C-alpha cells in the first residue's frame, strides 16, 4: 500500500491550483499573467535548487 505524505511541494501545488481556479473564476483577465508568473517562479526555483546541489557536491568532494 502506498503511503501518501503531505510534502511542501504538494502544498505549494495545491495552493497554485486553488489560485488558478480563483483567478479563472473572478479575474479572468489576469489568468495569462498568473501563468507567466508561475513559469518564471518555477524556473527560478529550479535554477536555485541546481545551484544548491552543485554547492553541496563541491563540499562532498
C-alpha positions as CSV (number, residue, x, y, z in Angstrom):
1,X,0.0,0.0,0.0
2,X,1.3,3.4,-0.9
3,X,1.6,5.9,1.9
4,X,0.7,9.4,0.9
5,X,2.6,12.2,2.7
6,X,1.8,15.8,2.8
7,X,5.0,17.3,1.5
8,X,5.8,21.0,1.0
9,X,5.8,20.6,-2.8
10,X,2.3,19.1,-2.7
11,X,1.1,22.0,-0.5
12,X,2.5,24.5,-3.0
13,X,0.9,22.8,-5.9
14,X,-2.4,22.7,-4.1
15,X,-2.3,26.4,-3.4
16,X,-1.2,27.1,-7.0
17,X,-4.3,25.2,-8.3
18,X,-6.6,27.0,-5.9
19,X,-5.1,30.3,-7.0
20,X,-5.6,29.3,-10.6
21,X,-9.2,28.5,-10.1
22,X,-9.9,31.7,-8.2
23,X,-8.2,33.8,-10.8
24,X,-10.0,31.9,-13.6
25,X,-13.4,32.4,-11.9
26,X,-13.2,36.1,-10.7
27,X,-10.3,37.7,-12.5
28,X,-10.2,36.1,-16.0
29,X,-8.2,39.0,-17.5
30,X,-5.2,38.2,-15.2
31,X,-5.1,34.5,-16.0
32,X,-2.4,34.8,-18.6
33,X,-0.2,36.9,-16.3
34,X,-0.7,34.4,-13.4
35,X,0.5,31.6,-15.7
36,X,3.5,33.6,-16.9
37,X,4.4,34.5,-13.3
38,X,4.1,30.8,-12.4
39,X,6.5,29.8,-15.1
40,X,9.1,32.4,-14.1
41,X,8.9,31.3,-10.4
42,X,9.2,27.6,-11.3
43,X,12.3,28.3,-13.5
44,X,13.8,30.4,-10.7
45,X,13.2,27.7,-8.2
46,X,14.7,25.0,-10.5
47,X,17.8,27.2,-11.0
48,X,18.3,27.8,-7.3
49,X,17.9,24.1,-6.5
50,X,20.5,23.2,-9.1
51,X,22.9,25.8,-7.7
52,X,22.4,24.4,-4.2
53,X,23.0,20.9,-5.4
54,X,26.2,21.9,-7.1
55,X,27.5,23.6,-3.9
56,X,26.7,20.5,-1.9
57,X,28.6,18.3,-4.4
58,X,31.6,20.6,-4.1
59,X,31.6,20.3,-0.4
60,X,31.5,16.5,-0.6
61,X,34.5,16.3,-2.9
